[in-house]
Amino acid sequence: MSLGMIAVLSIVGTTTLVYTTSNARSGVLSKDNERAFSLAEAGLNNAMAVLSLPTNNALDPDVLPSTEMTASSATYEGGTAKWYGTLDRANAMWTITSLGLYNNPTGPGIAQVRRTLTAKVPIIPTYTQPLNNPVWNYLYAGHTGSACDQTLNNNITGSARMYVAGNLCLSPNVQLAQSTVIVGGNLDVSNNAAVGASTSMSTRVETYVGGSCRYSVGAWGACGGNQDPRHIYSKLSNGTLGVSATPPVVPPPTADFTGWYENAIPGPAQSCTTSSGAIPTFDNNYPSRDASVSRVFDLTPSSSYICRTGPGASTTLAAAITASQTTVTVASTSGFPSSQFKIRIDDEVMTVTGGFGTPTWSVTRGSSGTTAAAHASSQTVIRDDVTPSGELSWNATTKTLTVKGTIFIDGSVRITNGALNTYNGQATLYLSGTFRMTGSLCGSVSAGACTFATWNPNSEMLTIAANGNGGQVNPGDSIMIDNNYSFQGGLFGTNAIEFGNNVNIGGPVVGSYIILSNNLATNNFPFLTSVPVGMPSNPAVYAQPNPPQLFAG
């Protein structure tokens, strides 16, 4: 009996010891699982920090490593966090994977405790930014170092503000009547030329000259106070007579062609995810920025095209609608949701409340603070409650260009249809080559003409930034607008910007030199407070992530 009892007690003791040891190990393993999970959370946070860094473009697929083999990592007490991700460009959505690796408690040589977390991160692009450089409130000629850095050979009508960084020369009989003229250097006024008129204070021009002035090859003199004898009929900002000898300093603009070549959407690194028609070739030998696209792309050809990167859908109106109509008929419903959504036609936003999946939608007019208006048949209909990463699309029937974001073409672009074209949206179009207009392009059009009085560049703005010289334009030019056409928007040329006879412009112009032909009209435009992302001389602003969602693991 004694031996039997000892045997039983031994078995019970051994069993108790085994279970105790096992439970202890399970407890440690459970705790280490929690630690591995915490490490995985840390990895997810690190990935979000990378995407959220303002200097990183969250729509660049190379911002995060794409596989576990190349994953980024950080070492913490007792373990390691790793993270990587893949970008779905068509939906502007990252899938982030994070690994937490903690030392296994069962002994050396045993695989680490491993936890995996995944999350979806939607990316929202930025289309606009606050104005950083006041250069975009002027016609700006940046050349310096010559006796005449900017020469005006013909009259300029209108009231846009003009800034000449160097010396300004007015040829004989030129009458300069802008609202404001700022000259960083000297002002040389030839025979019978003048700045403003002495008729009244309203015809005088607010003038600033940092150097000296003269009239009709007379004596140079300091250019402050009353300069009427030199035909500079000026007034000060307070409304009194005189020239200011202290011009405001506007820094010379720069354009980051290298940075936007890589980050433009659509562009050489990130082309269209949805396309139809003859879309532009953005580059022929990425990553070499060398104007490799030899064919000049026509922005406004005879047939329509769509180039969109990221989410979104578009169709056209099957019939015109009035300003009070509460149904719209569209050509296609492809890509549009089966529950309430918003659309944009021209500058009006509508909420679609019924008719989902059919070509006839019930709509609430004038949503999002917009105004109900009539819209022509075949006009573009864009889904407005999702945000494409970027877009360059053309409706050949209604002659409407849709632009969003920062776009880069490693070549040249033109407008050749000789027609009145309009654009919707806010964008900067970078060109390694040149830009030429043989046709009009405006953000506000009414009754068959560009309407400068109603155009608001703070809400509708296309800026062209061209780095080329010659070719489709005259030698020495980056941008050329032919006779009798109109443009509303921003122009930036590394070289000269040339305007033909009878050209109407509204918006800022920035070039090394501005060539002005006969009867140029420069229409005044509101001071800019908001500009499209990518505007030269403004800090680079990229897409940023929304909070992560749809966690798993």
C-alpha positions, 0 to 999 in steps of 0.5 A: 500500500505504501508503495502504491500511495507513493506512486499515486502521489508522484503522479499527482505531483508530476502532473501538477508540476507539468500543468503549472509549468505549462500555464506559466509558459502560456501566460508568458506567451500570451503576454508576449503576444500582446507585446508583439501586437504593440510592436505591430501597432508601432510599425503601423504608426511609423508607416503613417508618419512616413505618409504624413510627412509634408515633404513626402508625396503620399501618392508616390508608390515608392514612399513605402517599401513594397514587400516584407523583404524590403520592409522598414524596421525599428528596434524596441526593447525586446523586439522589432517592428516592420512595415511596408505597403502597396498603393492602389493608384486607381483608388488612391488607397494604401494597404499597409502591413505591419509586423510585430516580432517579439522574442519567443519565451520558450527558449533560444533558437525558437522563432519569434512571436509574430503578429501582423496588422493591416490597414487601408489608408485613403489618400486625398490630393491637394489642389490649392494652397495659399499664395506664398509669393506676391509675384503672382499678382503682376505682369512680371518681367524678371530680367536685369543687367541691361540698359533696357531690361524690359522695353514697351514698344506699343501701347498697353490698355487695361489695368493689370499691375506691372512689375519690372525687376530691372530697367523699363524703357518706353518707346516713343508715343507709348502710353502706359496706363496700368493700375500700378507700375513698379520698376526696380531699376531706372525708368526711361521715357522716350519722346511723347511717351508717358506713364498715366495721364495728368487729366485727373487723379483717376488717370494717374498711375500708382508708380514706384521707381527704385532708380533714376528717371529721364524723359526724351533723352534728357538728364537722369534724375532721382525719381521721387516726388512729382515727376510730371515734367518727365511725363510720369503722371503718378500718384502715391498709394494714399491718393496724393501726387508723386512717385514712390522711390521705395518699390516693394520687393518681390522675390524673383520666381523659380519653378521646380521642374525637377521636383514636379517631373517626379511628383506630377499626377498625371505625369511621367512617373504616374500616368492615367489610371482611367483613360479614353481617346488620344491622351498625351504622352507624358514622357518617352524615357522616364526618369530622364527629363529631357523634352523627350516627347517630340510630338506637340500635344494639342490640348483642344483637338477635334475629338474628346479624351479623358486622362484621370489618375485616381478615383472618379467617374464622368459622363456627358449630358444627353440633353440640355437642362434649364436652371430649374430642371430637377432631372438630368439625362446622361449618356452613361452611368458607368462608374457612378454609385447606386446610392446618393452622390454628387455631380458637377456640371460646369461650376454647379454641384448637384446632389443625385437623389434618385434614378440610380442605375438609370440614365435619368437622375433626380437631382437637387440643384445648387448644392455645396453653395453653388448656383443653379444654371443652364447647361448645354447638351453634351457637357461633361458630368463629373462625380464630385464627391470623390477626388481624383488624384489629378486629371486632364480631360477634354470635351470636344463637343462643348470645348471644355477642358477639365484640369485638376492637380499638377500635370507634367508633359516632357515636351510641348503643348498647343491650342490650335482650333482657333475657337473659344475654349473654356476650362474648369478646375485648378491646376498647374501644367508643367512643360519641358518644352513650349506653349502656343495658343492659336485659340482662346482659353478662359475660365469664365465664358459667357455669350461667346466671349471670355468674361474678365469681370466675372472670372475669379482666379482664386476658384478657377485657375490654370497656370502654364509653366514652360521651360522651352525655347523656340521650336513651335514658338519664336526663338527666345520664347517659352510661350506665345499667344497669337493675334486676336486670342484671349487667355485667362490664367497664369503664365510662367516662362523661363524665357520670353512670353510673347503676345500678338496683336489684339490679344486679351489677357487676364491673370498673372504673367511671369517671364524673363521678358514680355513681348507686347505687340499692338493693342494688348489689353491686360484685364485687371484681376483680383489679388490672389490668395489661393493658387493651384498646387505646383505654382512656381515659387510656392512651396511644394504641397503634396497629397496627404493621408486620411486616418487608417481604416479597415484594420485586420490582424 
